[in-house]
């Protein structure tokens, strides 16, 4: 694909006529989701930058200029941590 696909509630069909998306026989489909952030990055310390991304955004990876970035680590890391919980 050259461009992302955006699904909306209208793409779900109706109760009477539901829509089903599936792979062509013998093929596998992988759906991933992402959103573009326009954060206000601030230098924090030791070459680390931080920003607020909102209360509803759970981040498990960060891509900048098509390169995957190393995410911050926390001593008491819990699965699916929301970074805003640690930024005051």
N, C-alpha and C positions, 0 to 999 in steps of 0.2 A: 504494500500500500504506500502511496505517496503522501496521503493526507490522513489525519485521524478521523474516525467516525464518531459522531456524537449521537448518543441515544437519548431520547426524551420519553416521558410517559406515553406520548402518542405512538411510539414505536412498540408498545406492549400489546397492541390490539385491544380487544374487549373481552368481557367474560364469555360472550357468545362466539366471538371470533378471535381467539388468542393467537399471538404470533410466537413461533418457535424458531430459534436460530440454531443451526447445527452445521457440522462440517460435512463436506462432500464425502461420500463413502470412501473409507480407507485413509482419510486424512484427519489430522488433529487440529483443533482451533485453540489458540491461547488468547484470552482476553486480558488485557491489563488496563489499568486506569491511571490517569495522572491529571494534574491541574497545574497551570502556570501560576507561579507566585510572583508578586512584585514587592518583595520585602525591602525594608529599610535596614540594610546590614550595617552594623556598628562594630568597630574593633573592640574586643573585650580585653584579652590579655594573652601573652605568649603566642602571638600570631593567630589567635582564635577570633573568629567573627561570630556574632549571634544576631538573631532577629526574632520578632514575634510573627507567627504565622496564623494566628487566630485560634479560637477555642475548638472549632469543629474539625481542624486538620490534624490527622494522625499521620506521621511521616515515618516510613520504614526505609526510604532511600532518597538520596538527593543527587540530581544530575545538574551540573553546571557546564554550559558550553559543550554538551554531548559527552561529558566525562563524569563518571560516577564518583562522588565525593565520600570521604570517610566521615561517618557520623560520630558525634560526640558520644562518649561512654560515661556511664554513671555507676557509682558503687552499688547502688540498690536498683539496678535496672530491672524493670518489669516488662513483660511482653506487651507490645503495642503501646508504648509510653507516648504521651503527648508532650512534645518538647516545651510547650508553654507552661507546663506545671513546674518547670525548673528555672524559668526566667522571670525575674521580678522587675 
